[in-house]
């Protein structure tokens, strides 16, 4: 098969690494890719928002399957674009059409979907820009902490946890006033759930599903989960507190009704569903849906997937997923994210990366890198994910930390306490 993978982060490098292992893969293109994906396939300079250019490339290169890594092209309707063109009907796509992508693209849509299906989630109210005063009155009676969520995509920065009513009111004004652009023209105010978070991933053909390994990621920049939110500073898999009893609740109360809802609503949904969950006294609640794999969770999930990922995605695209088998590596995996100095605030790019060749017994997934003529340079806030195996997450983490020390670039920072709360 000839495969086109869209994206340029650590998630996409993990996809490329895994797809490249499949005997079904004849040729792999990654658009636009990074220095790491360029080692597993051929990078292509395409904009993820230029659907006509992507379609033209797919026709020219006789692409059989397109895997959409990030959420923005899905929310913007790349699947709908391909479905509407007779010349592109033979190309399979992994990712939902626009309506299904609203599970991530609109918090209010996701809440309505869950309410209709009786899927457990936090109580909420939503307010638009014309309802600011009503929203402020509503906040007056809330008990902190208070959760505010931008309705649309805000690059992972649209969720705020406010420690006081006054802070929540100030943030509501800012969000409805354009703090996150159009993404926060509607704001969802949520009940705060006190528990421990984890991530569940399903591959679905819209009717049936297969579960991938469970993971837990760490969003805050500082150790002990302090400081600003980031795109993710590390992850572990499996997750010690997610036992069989909790997973049975997750499947029966959340995963199954979600997939059934996709089917009953006749959504064109072939791809991954990311369930961002929280366990509250042993009961799971949905914090958020994503319409794609998570990052950096993918960097620990795919290393534990022993099955052929490309075959699984092909089975999903052809509606044959129910008969597929999933094999999981029993070893634990832990990833540590190396980030640029100043991230998630201002940071500088184009810093030379040294020591990659010294890494041993770990996988290095490139997140924000580019290849210059002579060396690999930093090209983002999150730069590299160092993933290792171990008999438990502590052993895996120890190896990742050892190799994280060997890689160097100006301003390098990483958390040493991934998994500290397990």
Secondary structure as UniProt FT lines:
FT   STRAND          2..7
FT   HELIX           10..19
FT   TURN            20..21
FT   TURN            23..24
FT   STRAND          27..32
FT   TURN            35..36
FT   HELIX           37..39
FT   STRAND          42..44
FT   TURN            48..49
FT   HELIX           51..60
FT   TURN            61..62
FT   STRAND          65..68
FT   HELIX           71..75
FT   TURN            76..77
FT   HELIX           78..83
FT   HELIX           86..88
FT   TURN            89..90
FT   STRAND          92..94
FT   HELIX           98..105
FT   HELIX           107..117
FT   STRAND          124..128
FT   HELIX           129..131
FT   HELIX           132..140
FT   STRAND          146..150
FT   TURN            155..156
FT   STRAND          159..162
FT   HELIX           165..176
FT   TURN            177..180
FT   HELIX           181..184
FT   STRAND          186..190
FT   STRAND          196..204
FT   STRAND          209..211
FT   STRAND          215..217
FT   STRAND          220..222
FT   TURN            223..225
FT   STRAND          226..229
FT   STRAND          234..237
FT   TURN            240..241
FT   HELIX           244..250
FT   HELIX           251..255
FT   HELIX           256..264
FT   TURN            265..266
FT   STRAND          271..280
FT   TURN            281..282
FT   STRAND          283..290
FT   TURN            295..297
FT   HELIX           298..304
FT   HELIX           309..317
FT   TURN            318..319
FT   HELIX           321..323
FT   STRAND          332..339
FT   TURN            341..344
FT   HELIX           356..358
FT   STRAND          363..366
FT   STRAND          369..371
FT   STRAND          376..378
FT   STRAND          382..390
FT   HELIX           393..406
FT   TURN            410..411
FT   TURN            418..421
//
